[in-house]
Structures are given as structure tokens and as C-alpha cells.
Amino acid sequence: MANPRFAEALGHAAQKAFEAKGHLDRNIQTVLSLLSLPSRADINRLVSKLEAIQGSLVNLNLKVDRLVTESAAANRPRNHRRNDDDE
């Protein structure tokens, strides 16, 4: 790395490698699209949407459980008999 030409050549090679990877990624995306196959980005979007739906379902389930419990408590007959120990 002490040689500036070597460092410059190494930097240039790394830049070209990153550009080639970008071209390859775009080409793979195009092929997947043509074949109607989901890309990694498509799958990640679906996963995030499914996680949001799952969170909503959990919240809805908790609310329904609370309403069922409250409804059962409200419909439970009240027993006002006195114990013999109270007299």
C-alpha cells in the first residue's frame, strides 16, 4: 500500500467490482421479473406486511378476549345470599 500506483489500481478494481455487482443485481432482478418470480425485495416487503397484519390480529384477539370476559361477567347472575357466618 506504500506504492500509490498499487493503491490506485486496487481502488479502481474495487470500484469496477462494485459496478459489476450492481449490473448483475439489476439483470437478475429483470430475469426474475420476466419469469414472474419474486425477488428478495418483494419477499421482504411481504414479510413486513405479514408482520404488521400479525400484530393487528394479536391486538384484535386481545380486545375480543377482553370483551368476551366483560360480557360474561356482566351476564353472570349475582348471588346476594348471606353466609351463616355473617349472622
BELPELIN-V22460 format. One record per residue. N is the residue number from 1. BURIAL is b if it has 24 or more other C-alpha atoms within 12 Angstrom, else e. Layout:
# BELPELIN-V22460
n = [N & N]
burial = [BURIAL & BURIAL]
This chain:
# BELPELIN-V22460
n = [1 & 2 & 3 & 4 & 5 & 6 & 7 & 8 & 9 & 10 & 11 & 12 & 13 & 14 & 15 & 16 & 17 & 18 & 19 & 20 & 21 & 22 & 23 & 24 & 25 & 26 & 27 & 28 & 29 & 30 & 31 & 32 & 33 & 34 & 35 & 36 & 37 & 38 & 39 & 40 & 41 & 42 & 43 & 44 & 45 & 46 & 47 & 48 & 49 & 50 & 51 & 52 & 53 & 54 & 55 & 56 & 57 & 58 & 59 & 60 & 61 & 62 & 63 & 64 & 65 & 66 & 67 & 68 & 69 & 70 & 71 & 72 & 73 & 74 & 75 & 76 & 77 & 78 & 79 & 80 & 81 & 82 & 83 & 84 & 85 & 86 & 87]
burial = [e & e & e & e & e & e & e & e & e & e & e & e & e & e & e & e & e & e & e & e & e & e & e & e & e & e & e & e & e & e & e & e & e & e & e & e & e & e & e & e & e & e & e & e & e & e & e & e & e & e & e & e & e & e & e & e & e & e & e & e & e & e & e & e & e & e & e & e & e & e & e & e & e & e & e & e & e & e & e & e & e & e & e & e & e & e & e]
